[in-house]
Amino acid sequence: MENMKIREMKLSRIPNTKELFRQVYDRFQWENKETEGFFTSERNPFNHLHCLILCTDWCPDVIWNVPVLFRILEYSRIPSDVLIMEDHMETMDLFLTDGGRAQPIAVFLHASTGEVLGTWGARPAYIQNVMDEFKRNPPDKQAASYQEQLDQTYKKIGELYHDGNEYQRVMIQEIRQLLTSFISDRIADNNL
């Protein structure tokens, strides 16, 4: 966090990226005690995990989502490393989203073997749906209106992030489902 550059992102209504990143991190809260208990249990079922987060500090999705990832990983005691996308393009290209370098991407690995167990990113599914809809019926990239339509899509995405803590709640649910699948797989394999 300390090495982040300060940027303004007008389409996403972020006047200061570093300040917002810190605010999201500092204001993180669990939706309820049951959810908190899943991630903070003394009987840590996540001790076989490691997480790599592929990201940069110039992407609005990173500013909103990585602080939440950091908190989830901290509370779950899952060690993590941040890989700056530009310095790790070969790794990033292993985890493309719809053929593109969307970020952040959280890559969950088996701590001992390095096996990729699953990924999360780049944004909660309901927010990703806005971009997916744009891509389903893309305007002609050569058309004069293309950039305006793309900008409108990014504005809609920004509005969803600004709409309270709904995106964090959904993100926590999605990561919980992902982690639960790892635990279930390990129980089935008798590897817990």
N, C-alpha and C positions, 0 to 999 in steps of 0.2 A: 504494500500500500504506500509505503513511504516514497518509492521511486516513481510513482505515477505522475504523469504530466497533467496539468490542469487544462481542460478543454471546455469550450462551450459547444453544446449540440442543440442547435435551435429547433430542428424538426422534432426532436425527442423532448424538448422543453427541459433541458438539463443545462443550467447556467454555469455549473462548475462540477466537472466529472469527479474530481478527487473528493470534494466536499460531499457530494451525494453518495459516493461509494462508502465513505466513512459513516454517514448518517444511516444508510441501510444496514450496515454492519452493527452499529451501536444500538439501533432500535429493534433489532431482531427479537421476535417473541414467538413462543410456541402457541399454537391455536388452543390447545388444551393440555391437561396433565397426562392424558393417555398417550397422546402423540409424543410429548416430551419424554415420557417414560420409555417408549419404544427406542428412541435414539440414545437415551442416557442410562440405560439399565446397567446396574453393577455387574450383571452377568453378560458381559460384552460379547455379543455374537458376531461382531465385526472385526475381531482381532486378526483375521486372516486377510484383511483388505488393505489396499493402498490406492490412493486416487491421484491421477495426473489431471491437472486442469489446463487445457490449451486455450489461450486467450491473448488479447492485447488490451491496452487501456484506451483505445480510440473507438471502441464499439459500444453503443448504448446497452445492448443486451448484457455485456460484461459488467457494466457499471451497476445494473440492477440485480443480476443473478449471481455473480461471483461472491459478493458479501454474504448472501444467503447460503451458498455452497460452503464457504469458509465456516460459518456458524454450525451448520449441520455436521460437517466433518469434525470440528472441534468437540462438539458435544458427544459425538459418536466415537471419539478417540480413533478416528481413521486418519493415519498420516497422509499428508498430501504434498505434492510439489506443483508449482506453477511453471508451465512451459510457455514462454512467449512465442506466439505463433510464428513471427517472422524469423526467429532463430531455430525453429523446429518444423520447417515446412514439410519435410518427408514424413514426420510423425502426423502432422495435421492432415496430410493427404490420405492417411489411412482411415480417417474418421470424418469423411465428407458428409454433408447433409444435403440430400437431393443433388449430389454432384458439385456442391459448392463448399467453400470454407466458412461455414457458419460457426460462430463462437458465442459463448464459451462451450467447450465440450469437456465434460467430466468423464474420464476413463477410469473405471473401477477394475483393478487388477488383483489377482491373487498375490499376496505379499511375497510368498516364497518362490512361486514358479514364474511369475510375471504374466500368467495367462490372463487375457482380457475376459472379464466376466460380463461386462456390460457398459453401456455409456448413457449419459444423460446430456441433453442440450439440443439446441442452443437456447431454447426458450420453452416455457411451459406450453403444452400442446394447444391450448385454446388461443394463445397468442400466436403461435406458429401457424395456426389455421388462417390468420389474416394474410400472411405471406404466401401460404399455399394457394389461397384463393386467387391472389394476384397472378401467381405463376400458372394457374390452370387456364386462364384466358389472358395471356400476356399481350399487351399492346405491342405494336411493331416498334422495335427499338429505334428505328430510323424516324418514326413519327415525331412531330414537334411536341406532342402531348405526352410522350413516354416519360420523361423525367418528372413532369408534374404528377402523373398517376403513381409513379414510384414514390415520390415524396409524400403523397396522400396516404399511401400504404404505411410508410414509416411513421407518419403522424398518428394514424390509427393505433399502431403498435405502441407508440409512446403514451397515448391516452390510456390504454389498458394497463400499462405499468403504473401510471399516476392514479389509477382508480383504487385507492386504498391498499390493503395488503392481500387482496384476492390472489394475485400472481404468486405471492410467497406461499400461501396456503396450498395452492395447486402444486407448486413446485415441491413442497415438502411431501405431499401425497405421492407424487410421481417418483420421487427418490425413495420413499418408503416402499413402494411397490417393487422397485428395482432391487433394493437391498433384501426385501423379503424373498424375492426369487433366488438370490444367492444362498440365503440361509436354507430355504427349502431344498435346493439342489444339493447342498452339502449334507443335510440330514438324510436325504435319499441315498447319497453315496457313502453314508457313514463316515464322513470326513470332518465332523464337528468336534 
